[in-house]
Amino acid sequence: MNGSISGSQQWGVSDIGMEALKNPRLIQAARTEAHVLVQKDPQLSAHRALRDHIETVVAESHSK
């Protein structure tokens, strides 16, 4: 989904999000948590919104 400059929907990463992406320990902690989550629930049955988002991103990346 793309946002418009003057519209109500915006797309992108906030300044706080960009700073978080520069923090290697935070990134590693997120990866570790993601691995644990997928090991416990490979189908992400308890995390439907996350599963739906991943499916959308994968579908969009394959359509390009």
mmCIF file as Biopython writes it, N, C-alpha, C and O atoms, coordinates in Angstrom:
data_model
#
loop_
_atom_site.group_PDB
_atom_site.id
_atom_site.type_symbol
_atom_site.label_atom_id
_atom_site.label_alt_id
_atom_site.label_comp_id
_atom_site.label_asym_id
_atom_site.label_entity_id
_atom_site.label_seq_id
_atom_site.pdbx_PDB_ins_code
_atom_site.Cartn_x
_atom_site.Cartn_y
_atom_site.Cartn_z
_atom_site.occupancy
_atom_site.B_iso_or_equiv
_atom_site.auth_seq_id
_atom_site.auth_asym_id
_atom_site.pdbx_PDB_model_num
ATOM 1   N N  . MET A ? 1  ? 0.851  -1.167  0.000   1.0 0.0 1  A 1 
ATOM 2   C CA . MET A ? 1  ? 0.000  0.000   0.000   1.0 0.0 1  A 1 
ATOM 3   C C  . MET A ? 1  ? 0.898  1.231   0.000   1.0 0.0 1  A 1 
ATOM 4   O O  . MET A ? 1  ? 1.827  1.333   0.802   1.0 0.0 1  A 1 
ATOM 5   N N  . ASN A ? 2  ? 0.622  2.141   -0.882  1.0 0.0 2  A 1 
ATOM 6   C CA . ASN A ? 2  ? 1.376  3.383   -0.932  1.0 0.0 2  A 1 
ATOM 7   C C  . ASN A ? 2  ? 0.546  4.501   -0.334  1.0 0.0 2  A 1 
ATOM 8   O O  . ASN A ? 2  ? -0.675 4.526   -0.487  1.0 0.0 2  A 1 
ATOM 9   N N  . GLY A ? 3  ? 1.189  5.402   0.330   1.0 0.0 3  A 1 
ATOM 10  C CA . GLY A ? 3  ? 0.510  6.556   0.895   1.0 0.0 3  A 1 
ATOM 11  C C  . GLY A ? 3  ? 0.609  7.733   -0.048  1.0 0.0 3  A 1 
ATOM 12  O O  . GLY A ? 3  ? 1.362  7.700   -1.021  1.0 0.0 3  A 1 
ATOM 13  N N  . SER A ? 4  ? -0.144 8.758   0.236   1.0 0.0 4  A 1 
ATOM 14  C CA . SER A ? 4  ? -0.025 9.983   -0.531  1.0 0.0 4  A 1 
ATOM 15  C C  . SER A ? 4  ? 0.451  11.077  0.419   1.0 0.0 4  A 1 
ATOM 16  O O  . SER A ? 4  ? 0.167  11.047  1.616   1.0 0.0 4  A 1 
ATOM 17  N N  . ILE A ? 5  ? 1.160  12.017  -0.123  1.0 0.0 5  A 1 
ATOM 18  C CA . ILE A ? 5  ? 1.747  13.055  0.722   1.0 0.0 5  A 1 
ATOM 19  C C  . ILE A ? 5  ? 0.682  13.827  1.475   1.0 0.0 5  A 1 
ATOM 20  O O  . ILE A ? 5  ? 0.862  14.131  2.654   1.0 0.0 5  A 1 
ATOM 21  N N  . SER A ? 6  ? -0.414 14.149  0.827   1.0 0.0 6  A 1 
ATOM 22  C CA . SER A ? 6  ? -1.445 14.939  1.499   1.0 0.0 6  A 1 
ATOM 23  C C  . SER A ? 6  ? -2.598 14.092  2.016   1.0 0.0 6  A 1 
ATOM 24  O O  . SER A ? 6  ? -3.530 14.623  2.620   1.0 0.0 6  A 1 
ATOM 25  N N  . GLY A ? 7  ? -2.549 12.788  1.788   1.0 0.0 7  A 1 
ATOM 26  C CA . GLY A ? 7  ? -3.645 11.927  2.193   1.0 0.0 7  A 1 
ATOM 27  C C  . GLY A ? 7  ? -3.546 11.486  3.643   1.0 0.0 7  A 1 
ATOM 28  O O  . GLY A ? 7  ? -2.590 11.808  4.349   1.0 0.0 7  A 1 
ATOM 29  N N  . SER A ? 8  ? -4.550 10.746  4.065   1.0 0.0 8  A 1 
ATOM 30  C CA . SER A ? 8  ? -4.588 10.278  5.441   1.0 0.0 8  A 1 
ATOM 31  C C  . SER A ? 8  ? -3.821 8.974   5.628   1.0 0.0 8  A 1 
ATOM 32  O O  . SER A ? 8  ? -3.488 8.610   6.756   1.0 0.0 8  A 1 
ATOM 33  N N  . GLN A ? 9  ? -3.539 8.269   4.537   1.0 0.0 9  A 1 
ATOM 34  C CA . GLN A ? 9  ? -2.789 7.019   4.634   1.0 0.0 9  A 1 
ATOM 35  C C  . GLN A ? 9  ? -1.341 7.269   4.242   1.0 0.0 9  A 1 
ATOM 36  O O  . GLN A ? 9  ? -1.047 7.773   3.158   1.0 0.0 9  A 1 
ATOM 37  N N  . GLN A ? 10 ? -0.463 6.911   5.133   1.0 0.0 10 A 1 
ATOM 38  C CA . GLN A ? 10 ? 0.959  7.079   4.869   1.0 0.0 10 A 1 
ATOM 39  C C  . GLN A ? 10 ? 1.623  5.715   4.924   1.0 0.0 10 A 1 
ATOM 40  O O  . GLN A ? 10 ? 1.163  4.809   5.618   1.0 0.0 10 A 1 
ATOM 41  N N  . TRP A ? 11 ? 2.716  5.585   4.177   1.0 0.0 11 A 1 
ATOM 42  C CA . TRP A ? 11 ? 3.450  4.338   4.156   1.0 0.0 11 A 1 
ATOM 43  C C  . TRP A ? 11 ? 4.901  4.659   4.437   1.0 0.0 11 A 1 
ATOM 44  O O  . TRP A ? 11 ? 5.432  5.660   3.954   1.0 0.0 11 A 1 
ATOM 45  N N  . GLY A ? 12 ? 5.525  3.826   5.202   1.0 0.0 12 A 1 
ATOM 46  C CA . GLY A ? 12 ? 6.942  4.040   5.459   1.0 0.0 12 A 1 
ATOM 47  C C  . GLY A ? 12 ? 7.271  3.723   6.901   1.0 0.0 12 A 1 
ATOM 48  O O  . GLY A ? 12 ? 6.440  3.216   7.654   1.0 0.0 12 A 1 
ATOM 49  N N  . VAL A ? 13 ? 8.488  4.030   7.264   1.0 0.0 13 A 1 
ATOM 50  C CA . VAL A ? 13 ? 8.989  3.751   8.605   1.0 0.0 13 A 1 
ATOM 51  C C  . VAL A ? 13 ? 9.191  5.082   9.312   1.0 0.0 13 A 1 
ATOM 52  O O  . VAL A ? 13 ? 9.773  6.010   8.751   1.0 0.0 13 A 1 
ATOM 53  N N  . SER A ? 14 ? 8.709  5.171   10.538  1.0 0.0 14 A 1 
ATOM 54  C CA . SER A ? 14 ? 8.840  6.407   11.306  1.0 0.0 14 A 1 
ATOM 55  C C  . SER A ? 14 ? 10.296 6.652   11.675  1.0 0.0 14 A 1 
ATOM 56  O O  . SER A ? 14 ? 11.136 5.764   11.524  1.0 0.0 14 A 1 
ATOM 57  N N  . ASP A ? 15 ? 10.593 7.838   12.153  1.0 0.0 15 A 1 
ATOM 58  C CA . ASP A ? 15 ? 11.954 8.148   12.617  1.0 0.0 15 A 1 
ATOM 59  C C  . ASP A ? 15 ? 12.373 7.206   13.736  1.0 0.0 15 A 1 
ATOM 60  O O  . ASP A ? 15 ? 13.522 6.766   13.785  1.0 0.0 15 A 1 
ATOM 61  N N  . ILE A ? 16 ? 11.444 6.897   14.634  1.0 0.0 16 A 1 
ATOM 62  C CA . ILE A ? 16 ? 11.747 5.973   15.728  1.0 0.0 16 A 1 
ATOM 63  C C  . ILE A ? 16 ? 12.039 4.587   15.151  1.0 0.0 16 A 1 
ATOM 64  O O  . ILE A ? 16 ? 12.962 3.906   15.597  1.0 0.0 16 A 1 
ATOM 65  N N  . GLY A ? 17 ? 11.258 4.180   14.172  1.0 0.0 17 A 1 
ATOM 66  C CA . GLY A ? 17 ? 11.479 2.889   13.527  1.0 0.0 17 A 1 
ATOM 67  C C  . GLY A ? 17 ? 12.824 2.834   12.834  1.0 0.0 17 A 1 
ATOM 68  O O  . GLY A ? 17 ? 13.504 1.810   12.879  1.0 0.0 17 A 1 
ATOM 69  N N  . MET A ? 18 ? 13.215 3.925   12.194  1.0 0.0 18 A 1 
ATOM 70  C CA . MET A ? 18 ? 14.518 3.970   11.526  1.0 0.0 18 A 1 
ATOM 71  C C  . MET A ? 18 ? 15.650 3.872   12.540  1.0 0.0 18 A 1 
ATOM 72  O O  . MET A ? 18 ? 16.649 3.202   12.281  1.0 0.0 18 A 1 
ATOM 73  N N  . GLU A ? 19 ? 15.514 4.517   13.669  1.0 0.0 19 A 1 
ATOM 74  C CA . GLU A ? 19 ? 16.541 4.428   14.714  1.0 0.0 19 A 1 
ATOM 75  C C  . GLU A ? 19 ? 16.632 3.007   15.245  1.0 0.0 19 A 1 
ATOM 76  O O  . GLU A ? 19 ? 17.725 2.508   15.511  1.0 0.0 19 A 1 
ATOM 77  N N  . ALA A ? 20 ? 15.485 2.355   15.398  1.0 0.0 20 A 1 
ATOM 78  C CA . ALA A ? 20 ? 15.483 0.974   15.880  1.0 0.0 20 A 1 
ATOM 79  C C  . ALA A ? 20 ? 16.210 0.059   14.908  1.0 0.0 20 A 1 
ATOM 80  O O  . ALA A ? 20 ? 16.895 -0.875  15.325  1.0 0.0 20 A 1 
ATOM 81  N N  . LEU A ? 21 ? 16.064 0.323   13.611  1.0 0.0 21 A 1 
ATOM 82  C CA . LEU A ? 21 ? 16.727 -0.500  12.604  1.0 0.0 21 A 1 
ATOM 83  C C  . LEU A ? 21 ? 18.245 -0.346  12.631  1.0 0.0 21 A 1 
ATOM 84  O O  . LEU A ? 21 ? 18.963 -1.185  12.087  1.0 0.0 21 A 1 
ATOM 85  N N  . LYS A ? 22 ? 18.728 0.704   13.253  1.0 0.0 22 A 1 
ATOM 86  C CA . LYS A ? 22 ? 20.172 0.933   13.366  1.0 0.0 22 A 1 
ATOM 87  C C  . LYS A ? 22 ? 20.758 0.277   14.611  1.0 0.0 22 A 1 
ATOM 88  O O  . LYS A ? 22 ? 21.968 0.337   14.829  1.0 0.0 22 A 1 
ATOM 89  N N  . ASN A ? 23 ? 19.917 -0.344  15.428  1.0 0.0 23 A 1 
ATOM 90  C CA . ASN A ? 23 ? 20.356 -0.938  16.683  1.0 0.0 23 A 1 
ATOM 91  C C  . ASN A ? 23 ? 20.514 -2.455  16.505  1.0 0.0 23 A 1 
ATOM 92  O O  . ASN A ? 23 ? 19.522 -3.184  16.522  1.0 0.0 23 A 1 
ATOM 93  N N  . PRO A ? 24 ? 21.755 -2.935  16.334  1.0 0.0 24 A 1 
ATOM 94  C CA . PRO A ? 24 ? 21.957 -4.365  16.062  1.0 0.0 24 A 1 
ATOM 95  C C  . PRO A ? 24 ? 21.453 -5.285  17.171  1.0 0.0 24 A 1 
ATOM 96  O O  . PRO A ? 24 ? 20.979 -6.385  16.883  1.0 0.0 24 A 1 
ATOM 97  N N  . ARG A ? 25 ? 21.544 -4.860  18.427  1.0 0.0 25 A 1 
ATOM 98  C CA . ARG A ? 25 ? 21.055 -5.719  19.513  1.0 0.0 25 A 1 
ATOM 99  C C  . ARG A ? 25 ? 19.537 -5.830  19.477  1.0 0.0 25 A 1 
ATOM 100 O O  . ARG A ? 25 ? 18.983 -6.894  19.755  1.0 0.0 25 A 1 
ATOM 101 N N  . LEU A ? 26 ? 18.872 -4.749  19.138  1.0 0.0 26 A 1 
ATOM 102 C CA . LEU A ? 26 ? 17.418 -4.791  19.018  1.0 0.0 26 A 1 
ATOM 103 C C  . LEU A ? 26 ? 17.001 -5.694  17.855  1.0 0.0 26 A 1 
ATOM 104 O O  . LEU A ? 26 ? 16.047 -6.464  17.973  1.0 0.0 26 A 1 
ATOM 105 N N  . ILE A ? 27 ? 17.710 -5.597  16.748  1.0 0.0 27 A 1 
ATOM 106 C CA . ILE A ? 27 ? 17.421 -6.443  15.591  1.0 0.0 27 A 1 
ATOM 107 C C  . ILE A ? 27 ? 17.617 -7.916  15.951  1.0 0.0 27 A 1 
ATOM 108 O O  . ILE A ? 27 ? 16.782 -8.753  15.608  1.0 0.0 27 A 1 
ATOM 109 N N  . GLN A ? 28 ? 18.711 -8.236  16.636  1.0 0.0 28 A 1 
ATOM 110 C CA . GLN A ? 28 ? 18.964 -9.620  17.027  1.0 0.0 28 A 1 
ATOM 111 C C  . GLN A ? 28 ? 17.897 -10.125 17.992  1.0 0.0 28 A 1 
ATOM 112 O O  . GLN A ? 28 ? 17.456 -11.269 17.886  1.0 0.0 28 A 1 
ATOM 113 N N  . ALA A ? 29 ? 17.482 -9.285  18.926  1.0 0.0 29 A 1 
ATOM 114 C CA . ALA A ? 29 ? 16.432 -9.678  19.868  1.0 0.0 29 A 1 
ATOM 115 C C  . ALA A ? 29 ? 15.119 -9.953  19.123  1.0 0.0 29 A 1 
ATOM 116 O O  . ALA A ? 29 ? 14.407 -10.903 19.448  1.0 0.0 29 A 1 
ATOM 117 N N  . ALA A ? 30 ? 14.805 -9.130  18.137  1.0 0.0 30 A 1 
ATOM 118 C CA . ALA A ? 30 ? 13.586 -9.338  17.351  1.0 0.0 30 A 1 
ATOM 119 C C  . ALA A ? 30 ? 13.668 -10.634 16.557  1.0 0.0 30 A 1 
ATOM 120 O O  . ALA A ? 30 ? 12.690 -11.377 16.479  1.0 0.0 30 A 1 
ATOM 121 N N  . ARG A ? 31 ? 14.822 -10.908 15.969  1.0 0.0 31 A 1 
ATOM 122 C CA . ARG A ? 31 ? 15.000 -12.165 15.224  1.0 0.0 31 A 1 
ATOM 123 C C  . ARG A ? 31 ? 14.823 -13.372 16.145  1.0 0.0 31 A 1 
ATOM 124 O O  . ARG A ? 31 ? 14.153 -14.344 15.793  1.0 0.0 31 A 1 
ATOM 125 N N  . THR A ? 32 ? 15.430 -13.296 17.321  1.0 0.0 32 A 1 
ATOM 126 C CA . THR A ? 32 ? 15.323 -14.401 18.279  1.0 0.0 32 A 1 
ATOM 127 C C  . THR A ? 32 ? 13.869 -14.632 18.655  1.0 0.0 32 A 1 
ATOM 128 O O  . THR A ? 32 ? 13.402 -15.771 18.668  1.0 0.0 32 A 1 
ATOM 129 N N  . GLU A ? 33 ? 13.149 -13.554 18.963  1.0 0.0 33 A 1 
ATOM 130 C CA . GLU A ? 33 ? 11.732 -13.679 19.324  1.0 0.0 33 A 1 
ATOM 131 C C  . GLU A ? 33 ? 10.916 -14.235 18.165  1.0 0.0 33 A 1 
ATOM 132 O O  . GLU A ? 33 ? 10.009 -15.041 18.376  1.0 0.0 33 A 1 
ATOM 133 N N  . ALA A ? 34 ? 11.228 -13.813 16.940  1.0 0.0 34 A 1 
ATOM 134 C CA . ALA A ? 34 ? 10.508 -14.327 15.770  1.0 0.0 34 A 1 
ATOM 135 C C  . ALA A ? 34 ? 10.740 -15.824 15.611  1.0 0.0 34 A 1 
ATOM 136 O O  . ALA A ? 34 ? 9.803  -16.570 15.325  1.0 0.0 34 A 1 
ATOM 137 N N  . HIS A ? 35 ? 11.981 -16.269 15.793  1.0 0.0 35 A 1 
ATOM 138 C CA . HIS A ? 35 ? 12.278 -17.701 15.690  1.0 0.0 35 A 1 
ATOM 139 C C  . HIS A ? 35 ? 11.525 -18.494 16.754  1.0 0.0 35 A 1 
ATOM 140 O O  . HIS A ? 35 ? 10.975 -19.556 16.462  1.0 0.0 35 A 1 
ATOM 141 N N  . VAL A ? 36 ? 11.496 -17.992 17.975  1.0 0.0 36 A 1 
ATOM 142 C CA . VAL A ? 36 ? 10.782 -18.664 19.062  1.0 0.0 36 A 1 
ATOM 143 C C  . VAL A ? 36 ? 9.292  -18.740 18.739  1.0 0.0 36 A 1 
ATOM 144 O O  . VAL A ? 36 ? 8.667  -19.785 18.921  1.0 0.0 36 A 1 
ATOM 145 N N  . LEU A ? 37 ? 8.730  -17.643 18.264  1.0 0.0 37 A 1 
ATOM 146 C CA . LEU A ? 37 ? 7.309  -17.597 17.931  1.0 0.0 37 A 1 
ATOM 147 C C  . LEU A ? 37 ? 6.970  -18.619 16.859  1.0 0.0 37 A 1 
ATOM 148 O O  . LEU A ? 37 ? 5.974  -19.332 16.974  1.0 0.0 37 A 1 
ATOM 149 N N  . VAL A ? 38 ? 7.792  -18.697 15.812  1.0 0.0 38 A 1 
ATOM 150 C CA . VAL A ? 38 ? 7.523  -19.626 14.711  1.0 0.0 38 A 1 
ATOM 151 C C  . VAL A ? 38 ? 7.738  -21.072 15.155  1.0 0.0 38 A 1 
ATOM 152 O O  . VAL A ? 38 ? 7.019  -21.964 14.704  1.0 0.0 38 A 1 
ATOM 153 N N  . GLN A ? 39 ? 8.708  -21.316 16.025  1.0 0.0 39 A 1 
ATOM 154 C CA . GLN A ? 39 ? 8.901  -22.675 16.536  1.0 0.0 39 A 1 
ATOM 155 C C  . GLN A ? 39 ? 7.689  -23.133 17.341  1.0 0.0 39 A 1 
ATOM 156 O O  . GLN A ? 39 ? 7.282  -24.292 17.247  1.0 0.0 39 A 1 
ATOM 157 N N  . LYS A ? 40 ? 7.117  -22.239 18.121  1.0 0.0 40 A 1 
ATOM 158 C CA . LYS A ? 40 ? 5.953  -22.587 18.947  1.0 0.0 40 A 1 
ATOM 159 C C  . LYS A ? 40 ? 4.672  -22.685 18.128  1.0 0.0 40 A 1 
ATOM 160 O O  . LYS A ? 40 ? 3.791  -23.487 18.441  1.0 0.0 40 A 1 
ATOM 161 N N  . ASP A ? 41 ? 4.566  -21.875 17.086  1.0 0.0 41 A 1 
ATOM 162 C CA . ASP A ? 41 ? 3.329  -21.777 16.310  1.0 0.0 41 A 1 
ATOM 163 C C  . ASP A ? 41 ? 3.681  -21.581 14.835  1.0 0.0 41 A 1 
ATOM 164 O O  . ASP A ? 41 ? 3.539  -20.474 14.316  1.0 0.0 41 A 1 
ATOM 165 N N  . PRO A ? 42 ? 4.139  -22.643 14.145  1.0 0.0 42 A 1 
ATOM 166 C CA . PRO A ? 42 ? 4.613  -22.517 12.763  1.0 0.0 42 A 1 
ATOM 167 C C  . PRO A ? 42 ? 3.584  -21.934 11.792  1.0 0.0 42 A 1 
ATOM 168 O O  . PRO A ? 42 ? 3.959  -21.274 10.823  1.0 0.0 42 A 1 
ATOM 169 N N  . GLN A ? 43 ? 2.319  -22.165 12.035  1.0 0.0 43 A 1 
ATOM 170 C CA . GLN A ? 43 ? 1.277  -21.637 11.151  1.0 0.0 43 A 1 
ATOM 171 C C  . GLN A ? 43 ? 0.792  -20.252 11.582  1.0 0.0 43 A 1 
ATOM 172 O O  . GLN A ? 43 ? -0.076 -19.658 10.941  1.0 0.0 43 A 1 
ATOM 173 N N  . LEU A ? 44 ? 1.364  -19.751 12.673  1.0 0.0 44 A 1 
ATOM 174 C CA . LEU A ? 44 ? 0.967  -18.457 13.262  1.0 0.0 44 A 1 
ATOM 175 C C  . LEU A ? 44 ? -0.536 -18.401 13.513  1.0 0.0 44 A 1 
ATOM 176 O O  . LEU A ? 44 ? -1.182 -17.374 13.303  1.0 0.0 44 A 1 
ATOM 177 N N  . SER A ? 45 ? -1.071 -19.522 13.963  1.0 0.0 45 A 1 
ATOM 178 C CA . SER A ? 45 ? -2.513 -19.623 14.228  1.0 0.0 45 A 1 
ATOM 179 C C  . SER A ? 45 ? -2.980 -18.634 15.285  1.0 0.0 45 A 1 
ATOM 180 O O  . SER A ? 45 ? -4.095 -18.118 15.203  1.0 0.0 45 A 1 
ATOM 181 N N  . ALA A ? 46 ? -2.142 -18.368 16.272  1.0 0.0 46 A 1 
ATOM 182 C CA . ALA A ? 46 ? -2.503 -17.443 17.346  1.0 0.0 46 A 1 
ATOM 183 C C  . ALA A ? 46 ? -2.152 -15.997 16.997  1.0 0.0 46 A 1 
ATOM 184 O O  . ALA A ? 46 ? -2.353 -15.091 17.806  1.0 0.0 46 A 1 
ATOM 185 N N  . HIS A ? 47 ? -1.635 -15.790 15.806  1.0 0.0 47 A 1 
ATOM 186 C CA . HIS A ? 47 ? -1.183 -14.451 15.393  1.0 0.0 47 A 1 
ATOM 187 C C  . HIS A ? 47 ? -1.679 -14.176 13.975  1.0 0.0 47 A 1 
ATOM 188 O O  . HIS A ? 47 ? -0.892 -13.983 13.049  1.0 0.0 47 A 1 
ATOM 189 N N  . ARG A ? 48 ? -2.985 -14.163 13.833  1.0 0.0 48 A 1 
ATOM 190 C CA . ARG A ? 48 ? -3.600 -14.066 12.514  1.0 0.0 48 A 1 
ATOM 191 C C  . ARG A ? 48 ? -3.201 -12.789 11.757  1.0 0.0 48 A 1 
ATOM 192 O O  . ARG A ? 48 ? -2.927 -12.848 10.558  1.0 0.0 48 A 1 
ATOM 193 N N  . ALA A ? 49 ? -3.165 -11.658 12.430  1.0 0.0 49 A 1 
ATOM 194 C CA . ALA A ? 49 ? -2.822 -10.397 11.750  1.0 0.0 49 A 1 
ATOM 195 C C  . ALA A ? 49 ? -1.394 -10.457 11.208  1.0 0.0 49 A 1 
ATOM 196 O O  . ALA A ? 49 ? -1.129 -9.995  10.098  1.0 0.0 49 A 1 
ATOM 197 N N  . LEU A ? 50 ? -0.479 -11.023 11.987  1.0 0.0 50 A 1 
ATOM 198 C CA . LEU A ? 50 ? 0.899  -11.164 11.533  1.0 0.0 50 A 1 
ATOM 199 C C  . LEU A ? 50 ? 0.970  -12.094 10.336  1.0 0.0 50 A 1 
ATOM 200 O O  . LEU A ? 50 ? 1.638  -11.787 9.349   1.0 0.0 50 A 1 
ATOM 201 N N  . ARG A ? 51 ? 0.286  -13.231 10.416  1.0 0.0 51 A 1 
ATOM 202 C CA . ARG A ? 51 ? 0.265  -14.183 9.302   1.0 0.0 51 A 1 
ATOM 203 C C  . ARG A ? 51 ? -0.296 -13.531 8.041   1.0 0.0 51 A 1 
ATOM 204 O O  . ARG A ? 51 ? 0.260  -13.700 6.955   1.0 0.0 51 A 1 
ATOM 205 N N  . ASP A ? 52 ? -1.381 -12.794 8.176   1.0 0.0 52 A 1 
ATOM 206 C CA . ASP A ? 52 ? -1.995 -12.129 7.024   1.0 0.0 52 A 1 
ATOM 207 C C  . ASP A ? 52 ? -1.047 -11.100 6.418   1.0 0.0 52 A 1 
ATOM 208 O O  . ASP A ? 52 ? -0.948 -10.986 5.196   1.0 0.0 52 A 1 
ATOM 209 N N  . HIS A ? 53 ? -0.356 -10.357 7.265   1.0 0.0 53 A 1 
ATOM 210 C CA . HIS A ? 53 ? 0.588  -9.352  6.767   1.0 0.0 53 A 1 
ATOM 211 C C  . HIS A ? 53 ? 1.731  -10.020 6.012   1.0 0.0 53 A 1 
ATOM 212 O O  . HIS A ? 53 ? 2.113  -9.567  4.933   1.0 0.0 53 A 1 
ATOM 213 N N  . ILE A ? 54 ? 2.272  -11.081 6.567   1.0 0.0 54 A 1 
ATOM 214 C CA . ILE A ? 54 ? 3.366  -11.802 5.902   1.0 0.0 54 A 1 
ATOM 215 C C  . ILE A ? 54 ? 2.899  -12.337 4.554   1.0 0.0 54 A 1 
ATOM 216 O O  . ILE A ? 54 ? 3.610  -12.209 3.558   1.0 0.0 54 A 1 
ATOM 217 N N  . GLU A ? 55 ? 1.727  -12.927 4.514   1.0 0.0 55 A 1 
ATOM 218 C CA . GLU A ? 55 ? 1.191  -13.463 3.256   1.0 0.0 55 A 1 
ATOM 219 C C  . GLU A ? 55 ? 1.033  -12.359 2.218   1.0 0.0 55 A 1 
ATOM 220 O O  . GLU A ? 55 ? 1.326  -12.570 1.041   1.0 0.0 55 A 1 
ATOM 221 N N  . THR A ? 56 ? 0.577  -11.192 2.638   1.0 0.0 56 A 1 
ATOM 222 C CA . THR A ? 56 ? 0.410  -10.064 1.722   1.0 0.0 56 A 1 
ATOM 223 C C  . THR A ? 56 ? 1.766  -9.597  1.180   1.0 0.0 56 A 1 
ATOM 224 O O  . THR A ? 56 ? 1.909  -9.368  -0.021  1.0 0.0 56 A 1 
ATOM 225 N N  . VAL A ? 57 ? 2.744  -9.458  2.048   1.0 0.0 57 A 1 
ATOM 226 C CA . VAL A ? 57 ? 4.072  -9.010  1.630   1.0 0.0 57 A 1 
ATOM 227 C C  . VAL A ? 57 ? 4.694  -10.013 0.655   1.0 0.0 57 A 1 
ATOM 228 O O  . VAL A ? 57 ? 5.275  -9.626  -0.358  1.0 0.0 57 A 1 
ATOM 229 N N  . VAL A ? 58 ? 4.568  -11.290 0.968   1.0 0.0 58 A 1 
ATOM 230 C CA . VAL A ? 58 ? 5.129  -12.326 0.090   1.0 0.0 58 A 1 
ATOM 231 C C  . VAL A ? 58 ? 4.430  -12.295 -1.272  1.0 0.0 58 A 1 
ATOM 232 O O  . VAL A ? 58 ? 5.088  -12.356 -2.311  1.0 0.0 58 A 1 
ATOM 233 N N  . ALA A ? 59 ? 3.118  -12.203 -1.268  1.0 0.0 59 A 1 
ATOM 234 C CA . ALA A ? 59 ? 2.362  -12.171 -2.533  1.0 0.0 59 A 1 
ATOM 235 C C  . ALA A ? 59 ? 2.760  -10.956 -3.368  1.0 0.0 59 A 1 
ATOM 236 O O  . ALA A ? 59 ? 2.946  -11.065 -4.579  1.0 0.0 59 A 1 
ATOM 237 N N  . GLU A ? 60 ? 2.891  -9.796  -2.715  1.0 0.0 60 A 1 
ATOM 238 C CA . GLU A ? 60 ? 3.279  -8.594  -3.447  1.0 0.0 60 A 1 
ATOM 239 C C  . GLU A ? 60 ? 4.688  -8.704  -4.006  1.0 0.0 60 A 1 
ATOM 240 O O  . GLU A ? 60 ? 4.956  -8.238  -5.114  1.0 0.0 60 A 1 
ATOM 241 N N  . SER A ? 61 ? 5.587  -9.316  -3.249  1.0 0.0 61 A 1 
ATOM 242 C CA . SER A ? 61 ? 6.972  -9.428  -3.717  1.0 0.0 61 A 1 
ATOM 243 C C  . SER A ? 61 ? 7.085  -10.396 -4.898  1.0 0.0 61 A 1 
ATOM 244 O O  . SER A ? 61 ? 7.983  -10.259 -5.728  1.0 0.0 61 A 1 
ATOM 245 N N  . HIS A ? 62 ? 6.183  -11.365 -4.973  1.0 0.0 62 A 1 
ATOM 246 C CA . HIS A ? 62 ? 6.220  -12.318 -6.072  1.0 0.0 62 A 1 
ATOM 247 C C  . HIS A ? 62 ? 5.490  -11.807 -7.313  1.0 0.0 62 A 1 
ATOM 248 O O  . HIS A ? 62 ? 5.648  -12.364 -8.399  1.0 0.0 62 A 1 
ATOM 249 N N  . SER A ? 63 ? 4.705  -10.767 -7.159  1.0 0.0 63 A 1 
ATOM 250 C CA . SER A ? 63 ? 3.952  -10.235 -8.294  1.0 0.0 63 A 1 
ATOM 251 C C  . SER A ? 63 ? 4.737  -9.186  -9.079  1.0 0.0 63 A 1 
ATOM 252 O O  . SER A ? 63 ? 4.286  -8.716  -10.124 1.0 0.0 63 A 1 
ATOM 253 N N  . LYS A ? 64 ? 5.906  -8.826  -8.570  1.0 0.0 64 A 1 
ATOM 254 C CA . LYS A ? 64 ? 6.704  -7.783  -9.248  1.0 0.0 64 A 1 
ATOM 255 C C  . LYS A ? 64 ? 7.626  -8.372  -10.267 1.0 0.0 64 A 1 
ATOM 256 O O  . LYS A ? 64 ? 8.366  -7.642  -10.926 1.0 0.0 64 A 1 
#
